[in-house]
Amino acid sequence: MWGKFANLAEQLDANAAKLGDAAINKSDNDKLGSDANDPQNNITMAPSSDTDYGDDNGWGGSDGDDLDFDDDEDMDSSGVDASFDDVPDEKEDVAALDNTNPEALSSAVEEAETAAATTPPPTVQQPQSPPHMFPKIVSVSAPGKALVAGGYLVLESPNPGVVLAADGCRFHTTITFRQPCITSTAGGVIGNSINATWKSVPLDVYSPQFDKIFCYYLSYSMKSQGKDDDGEDVLRLQPRTASYEPNKFVERTLLLAFGYLRQSLGKDLFHSRFRQHGMNSNERVALAIKLRADNDFYSQINHLKQRGLDLTPQHVESLEPFLPCPKDSDGKVIVNKTGMGSSAALVTSIVGALLQFFGASSLPMIDQEVTAGKENHHEDGLRIAHNLAQICHCYAQGKVGSGFDVSSAVFGSHVYTRFSKSIINKFIEDVEVRNESVKDGLSLAETDSTQLLALVTDADQKWDCTVQPINLPKGLELLMADVCGGSESPSMARKILEWKKQNRETGFLTGYYWKDLKRCNKKIASLLSDQYTKKPFCDGLARDGPLIIASRTAEQWRKPMPSTWHEFDGSSWDVALQLLDLRMAFLQSRQNLKGMGTAAGVPVEPDSQTVLADATMKLPGVVAAGVPGAGGYDALFVIYVKGPPTNGGKSDQVRDEIGNLWRDLSNKDDNTVVCPLSVRAAVSGGLCASSLQW
């Protein structure tokens, strides 16, 4: 009977507290409405006409390129539209209290008091620590990439693709709890109520480099699901107002990531994460996600010209981090992508950060050696992040791509063969069909969540992609160029594949183009994954690379040189001859890609890019140059032998000479503007946690 009394007392206390909370929340909302000058709430809620975030710019693109954000605290440069509307659970609870029968409740309390006089109190339990203590803030980043070999062929398994992750070109996602952003009520408030068995949490996605913020309600069911409930929704992501700007790469990634977390953690632990925010219990909080991209994902030509700086590697590296995208005279964001795979890096960093924030995965810290015993733990975390990010990215772009860009964002540089489309194709189709009839937002059903969990954990071992880690040996380096122009990788790939299908007997079965490209790509993969890892080569490159090999052109590498060049394994001549093997494989790959593009009517390597690559390959120390990925006008990669250091070790002589050539070509031809990026070949791996703060 004592327990009955205690339960009734707790009910009275809880009901009174809810009434108080309702009043407090109303007061808090009034206060929020008056705090328009608070810096954290001072971000412009830009109208939908400001920026096109479709496939052509911004946050998406089926070729794996997308967006930009900033660490500067310049979000306080604009006003606030309107006050924030509460998540509605309190209203339903208050209504329930008003309908309580006060006489029946009073009688029950009197009965409990009488029984309490003769019943000893129960043993007091000591308070227990929460079983899961979550971090207050998490930052995770994923690198961009350059597919240097395997363009087009990587779409078909088991053809390999050689992808180099980029150091200094990472997408960062930071997650913590903050006060909700004040949103405009223009057009009405939506997404704020489902029923009493659901919980709703404000969710704010900050994009300071685009001067934007996206505000949602994340709603999830707390109901225990039975067999008859498999088709019912269990999670919804809805905009907080009717006048909002959709962003499919962010929204679809959030939907599936939260769906996986709720299913894998269980609804109770998932819900408890939103209650461990470390803020005042009476304060309304939102889950806040901040997205920032390193500068090299987007063209920096305008920023350099505004500062009166030449387009050189040193000047690019001198720019402050997380620069905002420029705007035109109408205030529209100008987005020129550099082909570094920003959409894949965006999706992967969001997935990794959410997994880390909810304690569902453990990721390595950037630039930190893995301690003994944690390597396998990190491998499991990366595998989960990879599978979930691949599904999210395919769902966001509306098709199942090869996946090499997401794989690189997770695992870093490697030789990759794709996974079978059939693994995730049906799941994506099911979710797309379900959401065709959903208005204002996205939803996930219990059956979707169950299927998603099975796909991500891969209990049936269906994922058949392969990853063979590689690194450029010490002494070789990567340089990327942002070339003014732009290509549509999806349409280019589609045209190539259509041409291949129509001409199977001309140029393919006879060993021309496609078959020859396979041979070239396998040769490049073999050199980087095997031959260039052998100790004599690595020692010789480190010893003689900067002063001997880097000071001579590839044509000079073939000729006898001073007495330091002797014919033994690891000699400077031996190393140079092995580098010529890589150079020849890239040249043959370029010839086949250009020929295939010409035959298909697709500018895989346009004439202007041929001129640029050929001129670059004539410089001392340059091993190879070419167009990455699907090709086109917008990018160029260079692999070169590092020369003696310059600029206090931040650059080297070969890199400087390449930059000077590109600057001179840009000055001579107004139609060709070539700007180096600051990226190098990644040495810090793929998906990593970091100490980056809000």
Secondary structure, 3 states (H helix, E strand, C coil): CHHHHHHHHHHHHHHHHHHHHHHHHHHHHHHHHHCCCCHHHCCCCCCCCCCCCCCCCCCCCCCCCCCCCCCCCCHHHCCCCCCCCCCCHHHHHHHHHHCCCHHHHHHHHHHHHHHHCCCCCCCCCCCCCCCCCCCCCEEEEEEEEEEEECCCHHHCCCCCEEEEEEEEEEEEEEEEEECCCCCCCCCCECCCCCCCCEEEEEEEEEEHHHCEEEEEEEEEECCCCCHHHCCCEEEEEEECECCCCCCHHHHHHHHHHHHHHHHHHCHHHHHHHHHCCCCCCCCCCEEEEEEEECHHHECCHHHHHHCCCCCCHHHHHHCCCCCCCCECCCCCECCCECCCCHHHHHHHHHHHHHHHHCCCCCCCECCCCCCCCCHHHHHHHHHHHHHHHHHHHHHHHCCCCCCHHHHHHHHCCEEEECCCHHHCHHHHHHHHHHHHCCCCCEEEEHHHHHHHHHHHHCCCCCCCCEEEECCCCCCEEEEEEEECCCCCHHHHHHHHHHHHHHCCCCCCCCCCCHHHHHHHHHHHHHHHHCHHHCHHHHHHHHHHHHHHHCCCCHHHHCCCCCCCCCCCCCCHHHHHHHHHHHHHHHHHHHHHHHHHHHHHCCCCCCHHHHHHHHHHHCCCCEEEEECCCCCCCCEEEEEEECCCEEHHHCEEHHHHHHHHHHHHHHHHCCCCCEEECCCEECCCCCCEEECCCC
